[in-house]
Amino acid sequence: MKARVIVPQKPLALAKGRLAAVLDPRTRATLSLTLLRGVCVTLRAAADVEGLVVMTLDPDIRARVAAWGVRTITDPAPGLNHALAEALVSFSTRSHGLLVLAGDLPFLRPADIAALLSARTPRGIGLAPSKDGAGTNALLLPPGILLRPAFGRGSLVAHRRQALALGLTVTEIARPGLAFDLDTPADFAAYLVAEGSTRGG
């Protein structure tokens, strides 16, 4: 299935707040941009992604993303889920699926995107759980199907419940590249170890 992708991104001043104990604000902003760029590069390398936008209020992020050759849109409404709901309506088509993907997935690879897109059904959604099993790192909607985004605490259950209430099937795609979102100091330590191993190898 071909898909259009929306990657929501917090303003740099608010990025990676849970890492405040180990990283200063400037380093957190740099890390956030590094993660976002990696996700964008992966999406552009993935087959069947036809349309990628980063949704953000931050003009500095919009400038950086534009320099990477990626489109941006300004959050069309206050609050992440309200903004995504409006953006999904704007990007909805009968020929493309819609994918909302987290921008902080350091180990994401094109094969993860391919697995996600291949798992969809005409009357079903795809969910990629976060590593704790509670959050949603990716929400895939088939062409012509819209769901109210419910990102935040307990989002996986909320998305699953809403889909089932609408008579939709739910497929969960559990892959390390989709599950590992970098949020906590423990995540950052694991990320540094993995990066060191990659460079050392």
VOVOPA-726870 format. One record per residue (C-alpha): x, y, z negated; residue in three letters. Coordinates in Angstrom, 1 decimal. Each point is the difference from the previous one (the first is absolute). Layout:
BEGIN
{c1 X | c2 Y | c3 Z | res Ala} .
...
This chain:
BEGIN
{c1 0.0 | c2 0.0 | c3 0.0 | res Met} .
{c1 1.2 | c2 3.5 | c3 0.8 | res Lys} .
{c1 -0.2 | c2 2.4 | c3 -2.9 | res Ala} .
{c1 0.3 | c2 3.6 | c3 -0.9 | res Arg} .
{c1 1.9 | c2 0.6 | c3 -3.2 | res Val} .
{c1 -0.4 | c2 2.7 | c3 -2.7 | res Ile} .
{c1 2.8 | c2 0.3 | c3 -2.6 | res Val} .
{c1 -1.0 | c2 2.3 | c3 -2.9 | res Pro} .
{c1 2.8 | c2 1.8 | c3 -1.7 | res Gln} .
{c1 0.1 | c2 2.0 | c3 -3.2 | res Lys} .
{c1 1.6 | c2 3.5 | c3 -0.1 | res Pro} .
{c1 3.7 | c2 -0.3 | c3 -0.7 | res Leu} .
{c1 -0.4 | c2 1.8 | c3 -3.3 | res Ala} .
{c1 -2.3 | c2 -2.8 | c3 -1.2 | res Leu} .
{c1 1.9 | c2 -2.9 | c3 1.6 | res Ala} .
{c1 1.1 | c2 -3.0 | c3 -2.1 | res Lys} .
{c1 -1.0 | c2 1.5 | c3 -3.3 | res Gly} .
{c1 0.4 | c2 -3.3 | c3 -1.7 | res Arg} .
{c1 3.7 | c2 0.1 | c3 0.7 | res Leu} .
{c1 0.5 | c2 3.3 | c3 -1.9 | res Ala} .
{c1 1.8 | c2 -1.9 | c3 -2.8 | res Ala} .
{c1 2.8 | c2 -1.1 | c3 2.4 | res Val} .
{c1 0.0 | c2 2.5 | c3 2.9 | res Leu} .
{c1 -0.1 | c2 3.8 | c3 0.1 | res Asp} .
{c1 -2.7 | c2 1.7 | c3 2.2 | res Pro} .
{c1 2.4 | c2 0.6 | c3 2.9 | res Arg} .
{c1 1.1 | c2 -3.6 | c3 0.1 | res Thr} .
{c1 -3.6 | c2 -1.2 | c3 -0.3 | res Arg} .
{c1 -1.0 | c2 2.2 | c3 3.0 | res Ala} .
{c1 2.9 | c2 -1.3 | c3 2.1 | res Thr} .
{c1 -0.9 | c2 -3.6 | c3 -0.9 | res Leu} .
{c1 -3.6 | c2 0.6 | c3 0.9 | res Ser} .
{c1 1.0 | c2 1.3 | c3 3.4 | res Leu} .
{c1 2.4 | c2 -2.9 | c3 0.6 | res Thr} .
{c1 -2.8 | c2 -2.5 | c3 -0.8 | res Leu} .
{c1 -2.5 | c2 1.8 | c3 2.2 | res Leu} .
{c1 2.5 | c2 0.2 | c3 2.9 | res Arg} .
{c1 0.7 | c2 -3.7 | c3 -0.3 | res Gly} .
{c1 -3.8 | c2 -0.8 | c3 0.2 | res Val} .
{c1 -0.4 | c2 2.2 | c3 3.0 | res Cys} .
{c1 3.0 | c2 -1.6 | c3 1.8 | res Val} .
{c1 -1.5 | c2 -3.4 | c3 -0.7 | res Thr} .
{c1 -3.4 | c2 0.9 | c3 1.3 | res Leu} .
{c1 1.4 | c2 1.5 | c3 3.2 | res Arg} .
{c1 1.9 | c2 -3.2 | c3 0.6 | res Ala} .
{c1 -3.1 | c2 -2.2 | c3 -0.6 | res Ala} .
{c1 -2.0 | c2 -1.3 | c3 2.9 | res Ala} .
{c1 -3.6 | c2 1.0 | c3 0.2 | res Asp} .
{c1 0.3 | c2 3.2 | c3 -2.0 | res Val} .
{c1 -1.4 | c2 2.6 | c3 2.3 | res Glu} .
{c1 -0.2 | c2 3.2 | c3 -2.0 | res Gly} .
{c1 1.8 | c2 0.9 | c3 -3.2 | res Leu} .
{c1 -0.7 | c2 3.0 | c3 -2.2 | res Val} .
{c1 1.3 | c2 1.1 | c3 -3.4 | res Val} .
{c1 -2.7 | c2 1.8 | c3 -2.1 | res Met} .
{c1 1.4 | c2 2.6 | c3 -2.4 | res Thr} .
{c1 -0.5 | c2 3.4 | c3 -1.4 | res Leu} .
{c1 3.7 | c2 0.7 | c3 -0.3 | res Asp} .
{c1 1.4 | c2 2.3 | c3 2.8 | res Pro} .
{c1 3.5 | c2 -1.3 | c3 -0.6 | res Asp} .
{c1 -1.1 | c2 -3.6 | c3 0.6 | res Ile} .
{c1 -1.9 | c2 1.1 | c3 3.1 | res Arg} .
{c1 3.2 | c2 1.6 | c3 1.4 | res Ala} .
{c1 2.2 | c2 -3.0 | c3 -0.8 | res Arg} .
{c1 -2.5 | c2 -2.4 | c3 1.5 | res Val} .
{c1 -0.4 | c2 2.1 | c3 3.1 | res Ala} .
{c1 3.8 | c2 -0.1 | c3 0.4 | res Ala} .
{c1 -0.3 | c2 -3.9 | c3 0.0 | res Trp} .
{c1 -2.5 | c2 0.2 | c3 2.9 | res Gly} .
{c1 -3.0 | c2 -1.0 | c3 -2.2 | res Val} .
{c1 -3.3 | c2 1.9 | c3 -0.1 | res Arg} .
{c1 -1.4 | c2 1.4 | c3 -3.2 | res Thr} .
{c1 -3.3 | c2 1.1 | c3 -1.2 | res Ile} .
{c1 -0.9 | c2 2.1 | c3 -3.0 | res Thr} .
{c1 -2.1 | c2 -1.6 | c3 -2.6 | res Asp} .
{c1 -3.6 | c2 0.8 | c3 1.2 | res Pro} .
{c1 -1.5 | c2 -0.1 | c3 -3.6 | res Ala} .
{c1 1.1 | c2 0.2 | c3 -3.6 | res Pro} .
{c1 0.9 | c2 -3.3 | c3 -1.6 | res Gly} .
{c1 1.7 | c2 -2.9 | c3 1.8 | res Leu} .
{c1 -3.0 | c2 -2.2 | c3 0.5 | res Asn} .
{c1 -2.2 | c2 2.9 | c3 1.2 | res His} .
{c1 2.7 | c2 1.1 | c3 2.4 | res Ala} .
{c1 0.5 | c2 -3.5 | c3 1.3 | res Leu} .
{c1 -3.7 | c2 -0.6 | c3 0.5 | res Ala} .
{c1 -0.2 | c2 3.1 | c3 2.2 | res Glu} .
{c1 3.1 | c2 -0.9 | c3 1.9 | res Ala} .
{c1 -1.2 | c2 -3.5 | c3 0.7 | res Leu} .
{c1 -3.2 | c2 1.3 | c3 1.5 | res Val} .
{c1 2.0 | c2 2.4 | c3 2.2 | res Ser} .
{c1 2.3 | c2 -2.8 | c3 1.2 | res Phe} .
{c1 -2.6 | c2 -2.8 | c3 0.4 | res Ser} .
{c1 -0.5 | c2 -1.5 | c3 3.4 | res Thr} .
{c1 -1.6 | c2 -3.1 | c3 1.5 | res Arg} .
{c1 3.3 | c2 -1.2 | c3 1.4 | res Ser} .
{c1 2.4 | c2 0.4 | c3 -2.8 | res His} .
{c1 0.2 | c2 -1.1 | c3 -3.6 | res Gly} .
{c1 0.9 | c2 2.4 | c3 -2.7 | res Leu} .
{c1 2.8 | c2 -0.7 | c3 -2.5 | res Leu} .
{c1 0.8 | c2 2.0 | c3 -3.1 | res Val} .
{c1 3.5 | c2 -0.8 | c3 -1.2 | res Leu} .
{c1 2.0 | c2 1.1 | c3 -3.0 | res Ala} .
{c1 3.1 | c2 2.1 | c3 0.8 | res Gly} .
{c1 2.2 | c2 -1.5 | c3 -2.7 | res Asp} .
{c1 0.7 | c2 -3.5 | c3 1.3 | res Leu} .
{c1 3.8 | c2 -0.3 | c3 0.3 | res Pro} .
{c1 0.1 | c2 -3.6 | c3 1.2 | res Phe} .
{c1 -2.8 | c2 0.3 | c3 2.6 | res Leu} .
{c1 0.8 | c2 -1.6 | c3 3.4 | res Arg} .
{c1 -1.7 | c2 -0.1 | c3 3.4 | res Pro} .
{c1 -0.9 | c2 -3.7 | c3 -0.7 | res Ala} .
{c1 -2.0 | c2 1.1 | c3 -3.0 | res Asp} .
{c1 -2.0 | c2 2.3 | c3 2.1 | res Ile} .
{c1 -0.5 | c2 -2.7 | c3 2.6 | res Ala} .
{c1 -1.2 | c2 -2.4 | c3 -2.7 | res Ala} .
{c1 -2.4 | c2 2.6 | c3 -1.4 | res Leu} .
{c1 -1.5 | c2 0.9 | c3 3.4 | res Leu} .
{c1 -0.4 | c2 -3.7 | c3 1.1 | res Ser} .
{c1 -2.0 | c2 -0.8 | c3 -3.2 | res Ala} .
{c1 -3.0 | c2 2.2 | c3 0.8 | res Arg} .
{c1 -3.4 | c2 -1.3 | c3 1.1 | res Thr} .
{c1 -2.7 | c2 1.9 | c3 1.8 | res Pro} .
{c1 -2.1 | c2 0.2 | c3 -3.2 | res Arg} .
{c1 2.7 | c2 0.0 | c3 -2.6 | res Gly} .
{c1 2.6 | c2 2.2 | c3 -1.6 | res Ile} .
{c1 3.7 | c2 -0.7 | c3 -0.8 | res Gly} .
{c1 1.5 | c2 0.8 | c3 -3.4 | res Leu} .
{c1 3.7 | c2 -0.1 | c3 -1.0 | res Ala} .
{c1 0.2 | c2 -0.2 | c3 -3.8 | res Pro} .
{c1 2.7 | c2 1.9 | c3 -1.8 | res Ser} .
{c1 2.5 | c2 -2.1 | c3 -1.9 | res Lys} .
{c1 -2.0 | c2 0.3 | c3 -3.3 | res Asp} .
{c1 -3.0 | c2 -1.5 | c3 1.8 | res Gly} .
{c1 -2.2 | c2 3.0 | c3 -1.0 | res Ala} .
{c1 0.7 | c2 2.7 | c3 2.6 | res Gly} .
{c1 -0.4 | c2 0.2 | c3 3.8 | res Thr} .
{c1 3.0 | c2 0.8 | c3 2.1 | res Asn} .
{c1 -1.8 | c2 -0.5 | c3 3.3 | res Ala} .
{c1 -3.6 | c2 0.2 | c3 1.0 | res Leu} .
{c1 -0.9 | c2 -1.3 | c3 3.5 | res Leu} .
{c1 -3.4 | c2 0.7 | c3 1.5 | res Leu} .
{c1 -1.1 | c2 -1.6 | c3 3.4 | res Pro} .
{c1 -1.3 | c2 2.2 | c3 2.8 | res Pro} .
{c1 -3.4 | c2 1.5 | c3 -0.8 | res Gly} .
{c1 0.1 | c2 -0.8 | c3 -3.8 | res Ile} .
{c1 0.5 | c2 2.7 | c3 -2.6 | res Leu} .
{c1 0.5 | c2 -0.5 | c3 -3.8 | res Leu} .
{c1 0.2 | c2 2.6 | c3 -2.7 | res Arg} .
{c1 3.7 | c2 0.1 | c3 -1.1 | res Pro} .
{c1 0.4 | c2 -0.8 | c3 -3.7 | res Ala} .
{c1 3.7 | c2 0.4 | c3 -0.5 | res Phe} .
{c1 1.2 | c2 0.4 | c3 -3.6 | res Gly} .
{c1 -0.1 | c2 -2.3 | c3 -3.0 | res Arg} .
{c1 -1.8 | c2 -3.3 | c3 0.7 | res Gly} .
{c1 -0.3 | c2 0.8 | c3 3.7 | res Ser} .
{c1 0.4 | c2 -3.5 | c3 1.2 | res Leu} .
{c1 -3.1 | c2 -1.2 | c3 -1.9 | res Val} .
{c1 -1.9 | c2 3.2 | c3 1.0 | res Ala} .
{c1 0.7 | c2 -0.5 | c3 3.7 | res His} .
{c1 -0.8 | c2 -3.7 | c3 -0.1 | res Arg} .
{c1 -3.3 | c2 0.6 | c3 -1.9 | res Arg} .
{c1 -1.1 | c2 2.8 | c3 2.4 | res Gln} .
{c1 0.8 | c2 -2.2 | c3 3.1 | res Ala} .
{c1 -1.9 | c2 -3.0 | c3 -1.3 | res Leu} .
{c1 -3.0 | c2 2.3 | c3 -0.9 | res Ala} .
{c1 0.0 | c2 1.0 | c3 3.7 | res Leu} .
{c1 0.0 | c2 -3.6 | c3 1.1 | res Gly} .
{c1 3.6 | c2 0.2 | c3 1.2 | res Leu} .
{c1 2.6 | c2 -2.7 | c3 -0.5 | res Thr} .
{c1 3.3 | c2 0.8 | c3 -1.7 | res Val} .
{c1 3.4 | c2 -1.3 | c3 0.9 | res Thr} .
{c1 2.9 | c2 0.6 | c3 -2.3 | res Glu} .
{c1 3.5 | c2 0.2 | c3 1.6 | res Ile} .
{c1 2.7 | c2 -0.7 | c3 -2.6 | res Ala} .
{c1 3.4 | c2 0.7 | c3 1.3 | res Arg} .
{c1 3.0 | c2 1.4 | c3 -1.9 | res Pro} .
{c1 0.5 | c2 2.9 | c3 2.5 | res Gly} .
{c1 -3.6 | c2 1.1 | c3 -0.6 | res Leu} .
{c1 -0.2 | c2 -0.7 | c3 -3.7 | res Ala} .
{c1 3.1 | c2 1.8 | c3 -1.3 | res Phe} .
{c1 -0.8 | c2 3.6 | c3 -0.5 | res Asp} .
{c1 2.6 | c2 2.1 | c3 -1.8 | res Leu} .
{c1 -1.6 | c2 1.6 | c3 -3.0 | res Asp} .
{c1 1.8 | c2 -0.8 | c3 -3.3 | res Thr} .
{c1 3.6 | c2 0.1 | c3 -1.3 | res Pro} .
{c1 0.0 | c2 -3.9 | c3 0.2 | res Ala} .
{c1 -1.1 | c2 0.3 | c3 3.7 | res Asp} .
{c1 2.8 | c2 2.5 | c3 0.6 | res Phe} .
{c1 2.6 | c2 -2.3 | c3 -1.6 | res Ala} .
{c1 -1.2 | c2 -2.9 | c3 2.2 | res Ala} .
{c1 0.2 | c2 2.3 | c3 3.0 | res Tyr} .
{c1 3.6 | c2 1.0 | c3 -0.7 | res Leu} .
{c1 1.0 | c2 -3.7 | c3 -0.5 | res Val} .
{c1 -1.6 | c2 -0.9 | c3 3.4 | res Ala} .
{c1 1.6 | c2 3.0 | c3 1.7 | res Glu} .
{c1 3.3 | c2 -1.0 | c3 -1.4 | res Gly} .
{c1 -0.3 | c2 -3.5 | c3 1.1 | res Ser} .
{c1 -1.0 | c2 1.1 | c3 3.5 | res Thr} .
{c1 3.0 | c2 2.3 | c3 0.4 | res Arg} .
{c1 2.4 | c2 -2.5 | c3 -1.6 | res Gly} .
{c1 -1.2 | c2 -2.7 | c3 2.5 | res Gly} .
